[in-house]
């Protein structure tokens, strides 16, 4: 949803006045904010700045407060736009968020429950931190080896034929530094196969690996051509087409390397888990 706040400096009641550098409105809290300024109706989008000390014109944001440079002047036209949700678009006539088996934004400001946008199955956090700074609004983070977020079994959520995992992830420490691989999404079981479908960031080379099993418990996998780095957001998509070659995409690019060709029937599993030892913002979504 988009929230728009428009005013004319020196004219609009209760708005910032001549010489003010701060714009505050409670409805801008926890929003992704874009600022437009000008002296005519043809306003220009302003440069977003992370500090107020480098002297570069633009603006920075602190929760529900926008700090601008230069200060507002009488006659300035200002438009602040806050966004708290995004709809994925494509040139196809089909909305990319339709027909998902599960979609968890992890955008909850508090509590231990996180909600499925498809209304199939909500999940519960176990040791993860909620309301962390995400790529858009909040995310969940985990720094421990046991912290995880669990989604119980639901027949509408588990893979049944071709499927894909899609998630955003940001690492604060590399697996090679931590000393173990990171399983960032998986479907663990108490009996073999113990984790028939999962995405892992490997300790050996910090590359992404997608593993998926058939009903004969044969594993097929694909890995990324390059390694991940810390403090960078990555959009990871792993695809099992149930016929043909496995695929792995990072930030929209096909990075599939050493990809197996799938054979057999996709293993339908029980509990679903995503677990990460890094800051994670997901849709994690399953299609």
TORKE-425407 format. One record per atom (N, C-alpha, C): atom name; x, y, z; residue number from 0. Coordinates in steps of 0.02 Angstrom, whole numbers, plus 50000, padded with zeros to 5 digits. Layout:
TORKE-425407
REC atome     X     Y     Z num
REC    CA     X     Y     Z NUM
...
END
This chain:
TORKE-425407
REC atome     X     Y     Z num
REC     N 50042 49941 50000   0
REC    CA 50000 50000 50000   0
REC     C 50044 50062 50000   0
REC     N 50022 50114 49965   1
REC    CA 50059 50177 49961   1
REC     C 50025 50231 50002   1
REC     N 50065 50270 50039   2
REC    CA 50040 50326 50079   2
REC     C 50072 50389 50052   2
REC     N 50033 50439 50035   3
REC    CA 50060 50501 50005   3
REC     C 50044 50561 50049   3
REC     N 50095 50601 50061   4
REC    CA 50089 50662 50101   4
REC     C 50116 50720 50059   4
REC     N 50072 50766 50039   5
REC    CA 50092 50821 49996   5
REC     C 50076 50888 50029   5
REC     N 50123 50936 50024   6
REC    CA 50111 51001 50054   6
REC     C 50151 51055 50019   6
REC     N 50131 51117 50033   7
REC    CA 50165 51176 50006   7
REC     C 50193 51215 50066   7
REC     N 50259 51222 50068   8
REC    CA 50292 51255 50125   8
REC     C 50270 51328 50129   8
REC     N 50249 51348 50188   9
REC    CA 50226 51415 50199   9
REC     C 50152 51425 50188   9
REC     N 50118 51373 50163  10
REC    CA 50047 51378 50149  10
REC     C 50007 51325 50185  10
REC     N 50028 51261 50183  11
REC    CA 49991 51206 50212  11
REC     C 49995 51209 50288  11
REC     N 49937 51209 50321  12
REC    CA 49933 51213 50394  12
REC     C 49964 51151 50426  12
REC     N 50004 51162 50478  13
REC    CA 50037 51110 50518  13
REC     C 50094 51075 50482  13
REC     N 50107 51094 50420  14
REC    CA 50163 51064 50383  14
REC     C 50228 51100 50401  14
REC     N 50286 51070 50385  15
REC    CA 50349 51105 50397  15
REC     C 50350 51174 50364  15
REC     N 50383 51221 50397  16
REC    CA 50385 51289 50372  16
REC     C 50454 51309 50346  16
REC     N 50461 51371 50328  17
REC    CA 50524 51398 50302  17
REC     C 50580 51388 50353  17
REC     N 50636 51357 50331  18
REC    CA 50693 51345 50375  18
REC     C 50691 51279 50412  18
REC     N 50634 51243 50410  19
REC    CA 50631 51178 50443  19
REC     C 50669 51125 50403  19
REC     N 50697 51077 50438  20
REC    CA 50733 51022 50405  20
REC     C 50704 50954 50420  20
REC     N 50650 50952 50459  21
REC    CA 50621 50889 50481  21
REC     C 50548 50884 50459  21
REC     N 50531 50828 50430  22
REC    CA 50463 50811 50411  22
REC     C 50442 50751 50452  22
REC     N 50389 50757 50491  23
REC    CA 50366 50702 50534  23
REC     C 50293 50688 50521  23
REC     N 50276 50624 50516  24
REC    CA 50207 50603 50513  24
REC     C 50204 50531 50536  24
REC     N 50159 50516 50584  25
REC    CA 50156 50449 50613  25
REC     C 50142 50395 50562  25
REC     N 50105 50411 50508  26
REC    CA 50088 50361 50458  26
REC     C 50147 50341 50414  26
REC     N 50204 50377 50421  27
REC    CA 50263 50360 50383  27
REC     C 50306 50308 50420  27
REC     N 50288 50292 50482  28
REC    CA 50327 50244 50522  28
REC     C 50332 50177 50486  28
REC     N 50393 50150 50485  29
REC    CA 50406 50083 50458  29
REC     C 50388 50076 50384  29
REC     N 50393 50132 50348  30
REC    CA 50380 50131 50276  30
REC     C 50445 50142 50237  30
REC     N 50446 50119 50176  31
REC    CA 50499 50136 50129  31
REC     C 50480 50202 50097  31
REC     N 50520 50255 50107  32
REC    CA 50498 50323 50091  32
REC     C 50537 50351 50032  32
REC     N 50500 50381 49985  33
REC    CA 50529 50419 49929  33
REC     C 50507 50491 49937  33
REC     N 50552 50538 49925  34
REC    CA 50537 50610 49934  34
REC     C 50547 50647 49869  34
REC     N 50497 50689 49852  35
REC    CA 50500 50730 49792  35
REC     C 50495 50803 49813  35
REC     N 50536 50847 49781  36
REC    CA 50534 50919 49796  36
REC     C 50540 50960 49732  36
REC     N 50514 51022 49735  37
REC    CA 50520 51068 49679  37
REC     C 50482 51131 49693  37
REC     N 50488 51180 49650  38
REC    CA 50451 51243 49657  38
REC     C 50393 51247 49609  38
REC     N 50387 51195 49566  39
REC    CA 50330 51191 49519  39
REC     C 50300 51121 49527  39
REC     N 50248 51108 49488  40
REC    CA 50216 51042 49490  40
REC     C 50263 50986 49466  40
REC     N 50315 51004 49428  41
REC    CA 50363 50955 49403  41
REC     C 50417 50944 49456  41
REC     N 50400 50908 49509  42
REC    CA 50447 50896 49563  42
REC     C 50498 50842 49544  42
REC     N 50556 50843 49577  43
REC    CA 50609 50795 49564  43
REC     C 50618 50749 49624  43
REC     N 50632 50686 49610  44
REC    CA 50645 50640 49665  44
REC     C 50713 50656 49696  44
REC     N 50715 50654 49762  45
REC    CA 50774 50673 49799  45
REC     C 50820 50614 49812  45
REC     N 50883 50628 49823  46
REC    CA 50934 50578 49837  46
REC     C 50928 50555 49909  46
REC     N 50923 50488 49919  47
REC    CA 50920 50463 49988  47
REC     C 50990 50455 50015  47
REC     N 51000 50482 50075  48
REC    CA 51066 50487 50105  48
REC     C 51066 50449 50171  48
REC     N 51120 50416 50188  49
REC    CA 51122 50378 50250  49
REC     C 51150 50418 50309  49
REC     N 51174 50477 50296  50
REC    CA 51202 50519 50349  50
REC     C 51185 50591 50337  50
REC     N 51185 50631 50390  51
REC    CA 51170 50702 50383  51
REC     C 51234 50743 50383  51
REC     N 51292 50709 50383  52
REC    CA 51355 50745 50393  52
REC     C 51398 50753 50331  52
REC     N 51377 50727 50274  53
REC    CA 51421 50731 50215  53
REC     C 51405 50790 50170  53
REC     N 51354 50829 50187  54
REC    CA 51340 50890 50149  54
REC     C 51306 50880 50083  54
REC     N 51288 50819 50065  55
REC    CA 51256 50806 50000  55
REC     C 51182 50819 50006  55
REC     N 51153 50858 49959  56
REC    CA 51080 50871 49961  56
REC     C 51041 50806 49955  56
REC     N 50984 50803 49989  57
REC    CA 50942 50744 49986  57
REC     C 50903 50736 50050  57
REC     N 50896 50674 50073  58
REC    CA 50858 50662 50135  58
REC     C 50880 50595 50165  58
REC     N 50868 50588 50230  59
REC    CA 50877 50525 50263  59
REC     C 50815 50512 50306  59
REC     N 50806 50449 50326  60
REC    CA 50745 50428 50361  60
REC     C 50763 50395 50426  60
REC     N 50727 50414 50479  61
REC    CA 50732 50381 50543  61
REC     C 50662 50365 50568  61
REC     N 50640 50303 50554  62
REC    CA 50573 50279 50572  62
REC     C 50518 50322 50541  62
REC     N 50486 50366 50579  63
REC    CA 50431 50407 50552  63
REC     C 50453 50479 50538  63
REC     N 50519 50492 50537  64
REC    CA 50545 50559 50528  64
REC     C 50591 50562 50468  64
REC     N 50581 50615 50426  65
REC    CA 50623 50627 50368  65
REC     C 50663 50690 50380  65
REC     N 50729 50686 50373  66
REC    CA 50773 50743 50382  66
REC     C 50799 50763 50313  66
REC     N 50790 50827 50294  67
REC    CA 50806 50849 50226  67
REC     C 50866 50896 50225  67
REC     N 50898 50900 50168  68
REC    CA 50951 50948 50154  68
REC     C 50945 50967 50081  68
REC     N 50941 51031 50063  69
REC    CA 50939 51089 50109  69
REC     C 50872 51094 50145  69
REC     N 50867 51141 50192  70
REC    CA 50806 51150 50230  70
REC     C 50750 51173 50184  70
REC     N 50688 51164 50207  71
REC    CA 50630 51186 50168  71
REC     C 50629 51262 50163  71
REC     N 50605 51286 50106  72
REC    CA 50597 51357 50094  72
REC     C 50526 51373 50074  72
REC     N 50502 51433 50089  73
REC    CA 50435 51454 50071  73
REC     C 50424 51444 49996  73
REC     N 50370 51412 49978  74
REC    CA 50354 51399 49908  74
REC     C 50374 51331 49884  74
REC     N 50413 51294 49924  75
REC    CA 50432 51225 49905  75
REC     C 50370 51181 49901  75
REC     N 50366 51142 49848  76
REC    CA 50315 51090 49843  76
REC     C 50348 51024 49863  76
REC     N 50315 50986 49907  77
REC    CA 50345 50925 49934  77
REC     C 50295 50868 49930  77
REC     N 50320 50810 49909  78
REC    CA 50279 50749 49910  78
REC     C 50320 50694 49941  78
REC     N 50295 50665 49996  79
REC    CA 50326 50608 50029  79
REC     C 50282 50547 50016  79
REC     N 50312 50493 49991  80
REC    CA 50275 50432 49975  80
REC     C 50303 50375 50018  80
REC     N 50260 50345 50058  81
REC    CA 50280 50288 50099  81
REC     C 50248 50225 50073  81
REC     N 50287 50171 50069  82
REC    CA 50262 50107 50043  82
REC     C 50275 50054 50095  82
REC     N 50225 50012 50110  83
REC    CA 50235 49959 50159  83
REC     C 50223 49890 50130  83
REC     N 50209 49884 50065  84
REC    CA 50202 49819 50035  84
REC     C 50218 49824 49961  84
REC     N 50238 49767 49932  85
REC    CA 50257 49765 49862  85
REC     C 50220 49709 49827  85
REC     N 50195 49721 49768  86
REC    CA 50166 49669 49727  86
REC     C 50214 49655 49670  86
REC     N 50233 49592 49661  87
REC    CA 50279 49573 49608  87
REC     C 50242 49575 49541  87
REC     N 50273 49607 49492  88
REC    CA 50243 49613 49426  88
REC     C 50287 49580 49374  88
REC     N 50258 49564 49318  89
REC    CA 50295 49539 49261  89
REC     C 50259 49562 49198  89
REC     N 50288 49547 49140  90
REC    CA 50255 49565 49077  90
REC     C 50203 49512 49058  90
REC     N 50198 49461 49099  91
REC    CA 50145 49411 49089  91
REC     C 50080 49439 49117  91
REC     N 50025 49411 49095  92
REC    CA 49960 49432 49121  92
REC     C 49947 49402 49189  92
REC     N 49991 49357 49212  93
REC    CA 49982 49323 49276  93
REC     C 50020 49358 49331  93
REC     N 49988 49373 49387  94
REC    CA 50021 49402 49446  94
REC     C 50067 49349 49475  94
REC     N 50130 49368 49489  95
REC    CA 50180 49320 49513  95
REC     C 50164 49295 49583  95
REC     N 50120 49327 49620  96
REC    CA 50104 49304 49687  96
REC     C 50043 49258 49688  96
REC     N 50014 49245 49631  97
REC    CA 49956 49200 49629  97
REC     C 49980 49127 49628  97
REC     N 49936 49083 49651  98
REC    CA 49948 49010 49649  98
REC     C 50007 48988 49691  98
REC     N 50027 49028 49741  99
REC    CA 50080 49005 49786  99
REC     C 50053 48955 49836  99
REC     N 50093 48906 49854 100
REC    CA 50073 48859 49906 100
REC     C 50081 48890 49975 100
REC     N 50131 48934 49982 101
REC    CA 50142 48968 50045 101
REC     C 50182 49032 50033 101
REC     N 50168 49083 50074 102
REC    CA 50203 49147 50067 102
REC     C 50207 49180 50135 102
REC     N 50268 49180 50164 103
REC    CA 50279 49207 50231 103
REC     C 50323 49269 50225 103
REC     N 50296 49328 50239 104
REC    CA 50334 49390 50233 104
REC     C 50383 49400 50291 104
REC     N 50369 49370 50348 105
REC    CA 50409 49379 50409 105
REC     C 50411 49453 50429 105
REC     N 50356 49487 50419 106
REC    CA 50353 49559 50428 106
REC     C 50318 49578 50493 106
REC     N 50309 49530 50539 107
REC    CA 50272 49544 50601 107
REC     C 50315 49587 50647 107
REC     N 50285 49638 50678 108
REC    CA 50322 49683 50723 108
REC     C 50336 49653 50791 108
REC     N 50301 49599 50810 109
REC    CA 50311 49569 50875 109
REC     C 50279 49500 50876 109
REC     N 50290 49464 50931 110
REC    CA 50258 49399 50940 110
REC     C 50299 49342 50910 110
REC     N 50275 49281 50921 111
REC    CA 50310 49222 50897 111
REC     C 50275 49189 50837 111
REC     N 50219 49216 50816 112
REC    CA 50183 49188 50759 112
REC     C 50197 49229 50696 112
REC     N 50212 49196 50641 113
REC    CA 50217 49231 50577 113
REC     C 50167 49200 50529 113
REC     N 50138 49242 50486 114
REC    CA 50077 49225 50451 114
REC     C 50089 49209 50377 114
REC     N 50051 49161 50353 115
REC    CA 50053 49140 50284 115
REC     C 50003 49182 50244 115
REC     N 50028 49219 50195 116
REC    CA 49985 49262 50154 116
REC     C 49935 49221 50114 116
REC     N 49948 49156 50104 117
REC    CA 49901 49114 50067 117
REC     C 49849 49082 50112 117
REC     N 49856 49093 50178 118
REC    CA 49810 49067 50229 118
REC     C 49811 48991 50234 118
REC     N 49865 48959 50212 119
REC    CA 49870 48886 50218 119
REC     C 49896 48866 50287 119
REC     N 49954 48894 50308 120
REC    CA 49984 48872 50371 120
REC     C 50030 48926 50400 120
REC     N 50013 48951 50459 121
REC    CA 50056 48998 50494 121
REC     C 50113 48961 50529 121
REC     N 50165 48998 50548 122
REC    CA 50223 48968 50580 122
REC     C 50238 48999 50647 122
REC     N 50287 48970 50682 123
REC    CA 50307 48992 50749 123
REC     C 50383 48999 50752 123
REC     N 50406 49053 50783 124
REC    CA 50478 49063 50791 124
REC     C 50503 49028 50853 124
REC     N 50564 49002 50849 125
REC    CA 50598 48969 50905 125
REC     C 50669 48996 50910 125
REC     N 50675 49051 50948 126
REC    CA 50741 49080 50958 126
REC     C 50762 49132 50907 126
REC     N 50723 49142 50854 127
REC    CA 50740 49194 50805 127
REC     C 50715 49261 50830 127
REC     N 50746 49315 50805 128
REC    CA 50727 49383 50824 128
REC     C 50682 49412 50770 128
REC     N 50624 49439 50791 129
REC    CA 50578 49469 50743 129
REC     C 50589 49544 50740 129
REC     N 50556 49577 50692 130
REC    CA 50557 49650 50684 130
REC     C 50628 49677 50675 130
REC     N 50669 49640 50638 131
REC    CA 50735 49664 50620 131
REC     C 50731 49703 50555 131
REC     N 50781 49743 50541 132
REC    CA 50781 49784 50480 132
REC     C 50788 49739 50419 132
REC     N 50737 49739 50376 133
REC    CA 50738 49697 50317 133
REC     C 50748 49736 50253 133
REC     N 50743 49702 50197 134
REC    CA 50751 49737 50134 134
REC     C 50691 49782 50120 134
REC     N 50635 49764 50149 135
REC    CA 50576 49807 50150 135
REC     C 50539 49794 50215 135
REC     N 50537 49845 50257 136
REC    CA 50507 49837 50324 136
REC     C 50547 49786 50365 136
REC     N 50512 49739 50398 137
REC    CA 50545 49695 50445 137
REC     C 50568 49629 50414 137
REC     N 50612 49595 50452 138
REC    CA 50631 49526 50436 138
REC     C 50643 49490 50501 138
REC     N 50661 49427 50497 139
REC    CA 50683 49389 50556 139
REC     C 50757 49375 50551 139
REC     N 50790 49369 50608 140
REC    CA 50861 49354 50608 140
REC     C 50876 49298 50656 140
REC     N 50930 49262 50642 141
REC    CA 50952 49207 50684 141
REC     C 51028 49207 50686 141
REC     N 51056 49202 50746 142
REC    CA 51129 49200 50752 142
REC     C 51151 49137 50789 142
REC     N 51104 49095 50808 143
REC    CA 51122 49034 50844 143
REC     C 51117 48972 50801 143
REC     N 51143 48917 50825 144
REC    CA 51142 48855 50787 144
REC     C 51076 48818 50794 144
REC     N 51035 48837 50843 145
REC    CA 50972 48802 50854 145
REC     C 50911 48845 50839 145
REC     N 50920 48911 50833 146
REC    CA 50863 48955 50820 146
REC     C 50834 48940 50751 146
REC     N 50768 48937 50747 147
REC    CA 50735 48920 50685 147
REC     C 50663 48946 50687 147
REC     N 50631 48943 50629 148
REC    CA 50560 48959 50624 148
REC     C 50527 48900 50590 148
REC     N 50474 48875 50621 149
REC    CA 50442 48813 50598 149
REC     C 50372 48825 50572 149
REC     N 50357 48791 50517 150
REC    CA 50288 48789 50491 150
REC     C 50266 48716 50495 150
REC     N 50213 48700 50533 151
REC    CA 50191 48630 50539 151
REC     C 50167 48602 50472 151
REC     N 50158 48538 50470 152
REC    CA 50136 48504 50410 152
REC     C 50069 48531 50386 152
REC     N 50064 48541 50321 153
REC    CA 50001 48558 50289 153
REC     C 50004 48530 50218 153
REC     N 49953 48493 50199 154
REC    CA 49953 48460 50134 154
REC     C 49958 48510 50076 154
REC     N 49934 48572 50087 155
REC    CA 49936 48622 50034 155
REC     C 50004 48654 50027 155
REC     N 50048 48643 50076 156
REC    CA 50114 48677 50076 156
REC     C 50169 48632 50049 156
REC     N 50167 48567 50063 157
REC    CA 50222 48523 50043 157
REC     C 50224 48516 49967 157
REC     N 50284 48506 49938 158
REC    CA 50290 48497 49866 158
REC     C 50250 48437 49841 158
REC     N 50221 48445 49784 159
REC    CA 50184 48390 49752 159
REC     C 50190 48399 49677 159
REC     N 50243 48373 49649 160
REC    CA 50260 48386 49579 160
REC     C 50310 48444 49575 160
REC     N 50312 48478 49519 161
REC    CA 50358 48533 49509 161
REC     C 50347 48586 49563 161
REC     N 50403 48614 49590 162
REC    CA 50397 48665 49641 162
REC     C 50458 48711 49641 162
REC     N 50452 48767 49676 163
REC    CA 50509 48813 49682 163
REC     C 50510 48842 49753 163
REC     N 50569 48859 49776 164
REC    CA 50579 48898 49837 164
REC     C 50602 48968 49816 164
REC     N 50577 49019 49850 165
REC    CA 50598 49087 49836 165
REC     C 50608 49123 49903 165
REC     N 50665 49154 49913 166
REC    CA 50677 49188 49977 166
REC     C 50731 49242 49969 166
REC     N 50727 49290 50015 167
REC    CA 50779 49341 50022 167
REC     C 50823 49323 50081 167
REC     N 50888 49332 50074 168
REC    CA 50934 49316 50129 168
REC     C 50992 49366 50130 168
REC     N 51013 49382 50190 169
REC    CA 51071 49426 50200 169
REC     C 51115 49396 50255 169
REC     N 51177 49383 50240 170
REC    CA 51223 49351 50288 170
REC     C 51261 49403 50328 170
REC     N 51266 49392 50392 171
REC    CA 51308 49435 50434 171
REC     C 51375 49403 50447 171
REC     N 51378 49336 50440 172
REC    CA 51441 49299 50447 172
REC     C 51440 49243 50396 172
REC     N 51495 49232 50361 173
REC    CA 51498 49179 50311 173
REC     C 51502 49110 50344 173
REC     N 51475 49059 50312 174
REC    CA 51481 48991 50338 174
REC     C 51554 48970 50348 174
REC     N 51598 48992 50302 175
REC    CA 51668 48973 50308 175
REC     C 51700 49003 50370 175
REC     N 51675 49058 50394 176
REC    CA 51699 49089 50455 176
REC     C 51667 49057 50516 176
REC     N 51603 49043 50511 177
REC    CA 51565 49014 50567 177
REC     C 51586 48942 50581 177
REC     N 51607 48906 50528 178
REC    CA 51630 48838 50539 178
REC     C 51579 48785 50524 178
REC     N 51522 48803 50493 179
REC    CA 51473 48753 50473 179
REC     C 51430 48782 50417 179
REC     N 51399 48738 50379 180
REC    CA 51355 48760 50325 180
REC     C 51290 48787 50355 180
REC     N 51255 48829 50317 181
REC    CA 51191 48857 50338 181
REC     C 51134 48825 50297 181
REC     N 51088 48793 50331 182
REC    CA 51027 48771 50297 182
REC     C 50976 48827 50305 182
REC     N 50960 48861 50249 183
REC    CA 50918 48920 50255 183
REC     C 50844 48905 50242 183
REC     N 50831 48849 50211 184
REC    CA 50762 48826 50205 184
REC     C 50764 48750 50194 184
REC     N 50719 48714 50226 185
REC    CA 50721 48642 50220 185
REC     C 50656 48610 50244 185
REC     N 50652 48544 50236 186
REC    CA 50593 48506 50256 186
REC     C 50616 48444 50293 186
REC     N 50635 48451 50357 187
REC    CA 50665 48395 50394 187
REC     C 50613 48343 50415 187
REC     N 50638 48282 50422 188
REC    CA 50598 48225 50444 188
REC     C 50637 48189 50498 188
REC     N 50601 48146 50537 189
REC    CA 50633 48107 50589 189
REC     C 50659 48041 50563 189
REC     N 50640 48022 50502 190
REC    CA 50665 47960 50471 190
REC     C 50690 47977 50401 190
REC     N 50727 47930 50371 191
REC    CA 50755 47942 50304 191
REC     C 50700 47947 50252 191
REC     N 50708 47992 50204 192
REC    CA 50762 48042 50197 192
REC     C 50752 48099 50247 192
REC     N 50804 48117 50282 193
REC    CA 50797 48163 50339 193
REC     C 50784 48235 50318 193
REC     N 50804 48254 50258 194
REC    CA 50790 48321 50234 194
REC     C 50785 48317 50158 194
REC     N 50727 48296 50131 195
REC    CA 50723 48283 50059 195
REC     C 50727 48344 50014 195
REC     N 50712 48403 50039 196
REC    CA 50715 48464 49999 196
REC     C 50744 48520 50041 196
REC     N 50800 48550 50020 197
REC    CA 50829 48604 50059 197
REC     C 50876 48647 50018 197
REC     N 50887 48708 50042 198
REC    CA 50937 48754 50014 198
REC     C 50990 48765 50068 198
REC     N 51052 48760 50048 199
REC    CA 51107 48765 50095 199
REC     C 51160 48814 50067 199
REC     N 51192 48851 50112 200
REC    CA 51251 48890 50095 200
REC     C 51310 48853 50125 200
REC     N 51354 48829 50083 201
REC    CA 51405 48782 50105 201
REC     C 51463 48815 50143 201
REC     N 51488 48779 50192 202
REC    CA 51546 48802 50229 202
REC     C 51609 48804 50186 202
REC     N 51616 48756 50141 203
REC    CA 51678 48748 50103 203
REC     C 51693 48806 50056 203
REC     N 51640 48835 50026 204
REC    CA 51652 48887 49976 204
REC     C 51601 48944 49977 204
REC     N 51554 48944 50025 205
REC    CA 51503 48996 50032 205
REC     C 51458 49001 49970 205
REC     N 51451 48946 49934 206
REC    CA 51406 48944 49877 206
REC     C 51338 48915 49898 206
REC     N 51288 48931 49858 207
REC    CA 51220 48906 49870 207
REC     C 51211 48838 49837 207
REC     N 51180 48792 49873 208
REC    CA 51167 48725 49846 208
REC     C 51094 48707 49861 208
REC     N 51059 48685 49809 209
REC    CA 50990 48662 49814 209
REC     C 50988 48587 49804 209
REC     N 50958 48552 49853 210
REC    CA 50954 48479 49852 210
REC     C 50881 48458 49855 210
REC     N 50862 48412 49813 211
REC    CA 50792 48389 49812 211
REC     C 50791 48314 49796 211
REC     N 50745 48277 49828 212
REC    CA 50744 48204 49824 212
REC     C 50681 48178 49792 212
REC     N 50688 48119 49760 213
REC    CA 50629 48086 49734 213
REC     C 50605 48031 49782 213
REC     N 50552 47996 49764 214
REC    CA 50523 47946 49809 214
REC     C 50567 47885 49817 214
REC     N 50618 47878 49775 215
REC    CA 50668 47825 49783 215
REC     C 50725 47847 49828 215
REC     N 50718 47907 49858 216
REC    CA 50767 47937 49903 216
REC     C 50834 47951 49869 216
REC     N 50831 47964 49804 217
REC    CA 50890 47985 49766 217
REC     C 50893 48061 49766 217
REC     N 50951 48089 49785 218
REC    CA 50959 48162 49788 218
REC     C 50983 48189 49721 218
REC     N 50954 48246 49702 219
REC    CA 50977 48284 49643 219
REC     C 50994 48354 49668 219
REC     N 51045 48384 49638 220
REC    CA 51063 48450 49663 220
REC     C 51089 48495 49608 220
REC     N 51093 48559 49625 221
REC    CA 51122 48611 49583 221
REC     C 51154 48662 49629 221
REC     N 51209 48692 49608 222
REC    CA 51244 48741 49649 222
REC     C 51254 48806 49611 222
REC     N 51269 48859 49648 223
REC    CA 51280 48924 49617 223
REC     C 51352 48928 49590 223
REC     N 51360 48968 49537 224
REC    CA 51426 48976 49507 224
REC     C 51471 49019 49549 224
REC     N 51443 49063 49591 225
REC    CA 51484 49107 49633 225
REC     C 51465 49102 49706 225
REC     N 51508 49131 49748 226
REC    CA 51497 49130 49820 226
REC     C 51458 49191 49843 226
REC     N 51426 49187 49900 227
REC    CA 51392 49243 49930 227
REC     C 51440 49283 49974 227
REC     N 51422 49346 49987 228
REC    CA 51461 49390 50030 228
REC     C 51419 49412 50089 228
REC     N 51450 49442 50139 229
REC    CA 51413 49468 50196 229
REC     C 51383 49536 50179 229
REC     N 51331 49554 50218 230
REC    CA 51300 49620 50216 230
REC     C 51273 49638 50147 230
REC     N 51249 49588 50111 231
REC    CA 51219 49598 50045 231
REC     C 51154 49558 50042 231
REC     N 51101 49589 50018 232
REC    CA 51038 49553 50010 232
REC     C 51038 49514 49945 232
REC     N 51019 49451 49949 233
REC    CA 51014 49407 49891 233
REC     C 50943 49379 49885 233
REC     N 50917 49379 49823 234
REC    CA 50854 49345 49810 234
REC     C 50870 49279 49777 234
REC     N 50855 49225 49812 235
REC    CA 50872 49158 49789 235
REC     C 50808 49121 49768 235
REC     N 50810 49092 49709 236
REC    CA 50754 49051 49684 236
REC     C 50783 48984 49662 236
REC     N 50756 48930 49689 237
REC    CA 50776 48862 49671 237
REC     C 50716 48827 49641 237
REC     N 50727 48793 49584 238
REC    CA 50671 48762 49548 238
REC     C 50684 48689 49534 238
REC     N 50636 48648 49553 239
REC    CA 50634 48578 49532 239
REC     C 50576 48572 49482 239
REC     N 50590 48566 49417 240
REC    CA 50536 48565 49368 240
REC     C 50500 48498 49363 240
REC     N 50524 48448 49401 241
REC    CA 50495 48380 49400 241
REC     C 50505 48346 49332 241
REC     N 50541 48381 49287 242
REC    CA 50558 48353 49222 242
REC     C 50610 48400 49191 242
REC     N 50670 48375 49180 243
REC    CA 50722 48418 49153 243
REC     C 50774 48437 49206 243
REC     N 50810 48491 49194 244
REC    CA 50867 48511 49235 244
REC     C 50847 48557 49292 244
REC     N 50875 48545 49351 245
REC    CA 50863 48590 49408 245
REC     C 50892 48659 49392 245
REC     N 50861 48711 49422 246
REC    CA 50883 48779 49410 246
REC     C 50893 48817 49475 246
REC     N 50941 48864 49475 247
REC    CA 50954 48906 49532 247
REC     C 50967 48977 49507 247
REC     N 50929 49025 49534 248
REC    CA 50935 49095 49514 248
REC     C 50953 49137 49576 248
REC     N 50997 49186 49566 249
REC    CA 51013 49234 49619 249
REC     C 51007 49304 49589 249
REC     N 50965 49345 49621 250
REC    CA 50952 49413 49597 250
REC     C 50933 49414 49523 250
REC     N 50894 49366 49503 251
REC    CA 50867 49365 49435 251
REC     C 50912 49333 49383 251
REC     N 50974 49314 49401 252
REC    CA 51020 49285 49352 252
REC     C 51024 49209 49363 252
REC     N 51026 49173 49308 253
REC    CA 51034 49100 49311 253
REC     C 51107 49085 49330 253
REC     N 51117 49058 49389 254
REC    CA 51185 49043 49414 254
REC     C 51195 48968 49420 254
REC     N 51153 48928 49387 255
REC    CA 51154 48855 49393 255
REC     C 51220 48826 49369 255
REC     N 51251 48786 49412 256
REC    CA 51313 48751 49395 256
REC     C 51308 48680 49421 256
REC     N 51337 48633 49382 257
REC    CA 51335 48562 49401 257
REC     C 51264 48540 49416 257
REC     N 51218 48560 49373 258
REC    CA 51147 48546 49385 258
REC     C 51128 48476 49362 258
REC     N 51096 48439 49407 259
REC    CA 51072 48372 49390 259
REC     C 51007 48376 49349 259
REC     N 50995 48324 49310 260
REC    CA 50933 48317 49273 260
REC     C 50886 48273 49313 260
REC     N 50828 48298 49328 261
REC    CA 50781 48264 49373 261
REC     C 50752 48202 49341 261
REC     N 50742 48152 49385 262
REC    CA 50708 48090 49365 262
REC     C 50667 48064 49423 262
REC     N 50608 48040 49409 263
REC    CA 50567 48010 49461 263
REC     C 50511 48056 49484 263
REC     N 50482 48038 49542 264
REC    CA 50427 48074 49572 264
REC     C 50451 48114 49632 264
REC     N 50430 48177 49637 265
REC    CA 50451 48220 49692 265
REC     C 50429 48191 49758 265
REC     N 50474 48189 49806 266
REC    CA 50458 48163 49873 266
REC     C 50413 48212 49910 266
REC     N 50356 48187 49932 267
REC    CA 50310 48227 49972 267
REC     C 50327 48217 50045 267
REC     N 50345 48272 50079 268
REC    CA 50373 48267 50145 268
REC     C 50323 48288 50199 268
REC     N 50345 48288 50261 269
REC    CA 50302 48308 50317 269
REC     C 50322 48376 50344 269
REC     N 50354 48383 50403 270
REC    CA 50363 48451 50430 270
REC     C 50402 48496 50383 270
REC     N 50387 48559 50386 271
REC    CA 50422 48609 50346 271
REC     C 50459 48656 50393 271
REC     N 50521 48671 50376 272
REC    CA 50562 48714 50419 272
REC     C 50601 48763 50377 272
REC     N 50607 48825 50399 273
REC    CA 50661 48865 50371 273
REC     C 50705 48883 50430 273
REC     N 50769 48881 50421 274
REC    CA 50816 48893 50474 274
REC     C 50875 48932 50446 274
REC     N 50897 48984 50479 275
REC    CA 50952 49023 50452 275
REC     C 50995 49050 50508 275
REC     N 51060 49055 50497 276
REC    CA 51106 49084 50544 276
REC     C 51132 49148 50514 276
REC     N 51088 49190 50494 277
REC    CA 51103 49255 50463 277
REC     C 51037 49293 50461 277
REC     N 51041 49357 50445 278
REC    CA 50978 49395 50440 278
REC     C 50941 49372 50378 278
REC     N 50878 49357 50386 279
REC    CA 50837 49331 50331 279
REC     C 50774 49370 50323 279
REC     N 50759 49389 50262 280
REC    CA 50694 49419 50246 280
REC     C 50666 49378 50189 280
REC     N 50607 49352 50199 281
REC    CA 50580 49309 50148 281
REC     C 50512 49334 50130 281
REC     N 50501 49319 50067 282
REC    CA 50436 49294 50060 282
REC     C 50452 49224 50077 282
REC     N 50478 49182 50129 283
REC    CA 50495 49126 50090 283
REC     C 50432 49104 50058 283
REC     N 50433 49088 49996 284
REC    CA 50372 49064 49963 284
REC     C 50385 48998 49929 284
REC     N 50333 48958 49924 285
REC    CA 50337 48893 49891 285
REC     C 50284 48893 49836 285
REC     N 50304 48872 49778 286
REC    CA 50255 48869 49723 286
REC     C 50256 48799 49693 286
END
